Amino acid sequence: MIKIRGFLPTDVRQMIMIWNDIVDKGEAFPQEEQLTLDSAMTFFGSQSFTGVAIDDHDDIVGLYILHPNNIGRCGHIANASYAVDGSHRGEHIGEALVRDCISRCKELGFGILQFNAVVASNKPALALYKKLGFTQLGMIPNGFRTKDGSYADIIPHYIETR
């Protein structure tokens, strides 16, 4: 059974390993720099909410960050990123993270959750967002530079959270 809660400073070392694995692959996150212990504390602590998925053994198996997508008149739109430990993919942890994130949006007053850059080759994410009722906003050709320097299309998505 997966439990999702806010992150604690003692979680950060496990979170870094999961996050940096995805950054290193260069297939999904826009970040290119690995998180260090110092930068991770600042990064995760600066979000509107950072959640961690905990398994039955109290291991962190996934996480998400939630923050405003914009400011002012568009400040009611949130943005989020999700990371699942590679050895736990296919266990519906991502779905639990996204569902929790949608609920958290409501609690924090966000009316919309928008993803700016879902890489078109990320088939599991695309299937999950479709299942959960997200709307695709079209496609941005060559919007994501992969680790090998080639470009992939991105597909923005949104869902109303009110």
N, C-alpha and C positions, 0 to 999 in steps of 0.2 A: 504494500500500500504506500503510495507516494503522498507525502505531506509537503505543502508549500508554505513557507514563512519568510519573513523579512530576513535579510542576511545579517550576520553578526561579524565583528572583526575577526573572530576565530575561524570563520568560514573562508576567508579570503585566499589562503594558499590553495585550497581545493578548487575554488572558483577560477583562479588564475590558470590552473592547468587546463580546465575545460575551455575557457575563453581563448587562451593562447593557441590551443590546438586548432581551433576554427580559424583564427587569424592566420596562423602559419600555413594552412591549406590554401588560403587565398581564393576560396570559391564562394563565399557568402558575405562576410563582413567587409565594410569599407576600410576598416582600420588596417594599417600595415605594420604598426609598431606593437611589439609584445608588451604586455603589462608587466610591471615589476611590483613588488610588494608595496612600495610607496605610491606608485602611480595608480595601482588598483584600488587602494584605500580611498584615494581622492576620486577616482572615476566612479566606483560603485557608490560611494557616499554622496556624490553630487546629484544622483538621480532622484526623481520624485519618489520612486520606489525601486528597490532591487530585491527580487525574490529568489529564493533557492528551493529546489526540489530535493527532499530528503527521502531516502529509502528506509526500509525496515532496519537496516544496520547503522542508521544515522550517518550514512555517506551522502555527500552531495552528488547528485546525478544530473543536475541541470540547473539553469538559472535564467533570469531575464532582467532586463533593465527597462524602466518606463520613465518617460520624461516628455515635456512639451515638444511638439513638432515645430512650433513657431511661437511668436510673442503677440501681445496686444490683442487685436481683433481676431486673430487666429489662435490665440492661446488655449482655446478649448479643445484643440486637436492634439492628441498624444501621438507619440511614436514609441516603438519598443523593438528590442532585439532579444533573441532567444538562443540559448546554447545548451545542447544536450551532450553529455559524456558519450563519446563514440562507442563505448562498450555497452551502452544502454539504449542505443537507437532502436526503434521498432517496438518499444515498450509503452508507447502512448504518453511519454513524459512531456513531449512537446505540446501535445493537446492539453494536458493538464496545466502547463505553464501559460498557454494562450488563454484558456478559459479563466484562470485566476487573474491574468492581466486585464481581461475585459471587465471582470468584477471590480478590480482595483481602480480601473478608469472611472467607473461610476462613483466609487467612494471619494476619489480625488477631484471630481467635478469635470472630468473630461467627457465631452459628448461624442467624440469621434476618435477612433484609433486608426492611424494611417501608417502604412509601411511604404517608404519611399522607393526602396530598391530591392525587391525580391528577385533574385537572379533566376532567369527563365529555366536554367538547368536544374534548379532545386525542386525537383518533382515532388518529394515528400511534403515540403512546405506548401507548394501550390495546391496539392490535394487536400491538405489540412485546412487551408484558408477557405477553399471552396466548400468543404464539409461544414465549416463553422459559419458560413453565410457572408463572408467577405465579398466585396465587389471589386473586380479588376478594373483598373482605370486606363487600360491600353498598354502599349509597350514602348519603351524607350530603347531604340536600337543602339547597341554598343555602349550602354550606360555604365557598365561595370568592367573595370580592368582586372583581369585575373592575374594570378601570381606569375604565370609564364609570359605575361605581356599581351596576350590576346584579349579581345573584348567580347563580352556576352551581353545579351539583351536583359533589361530589367522590366519588371511588371509591378507598378505601384498598386496597392490595395487599400481599401478602407472598410470599416464597419461602424455603424452608429452604436454607441454604448449606452444611450439614455434608456 
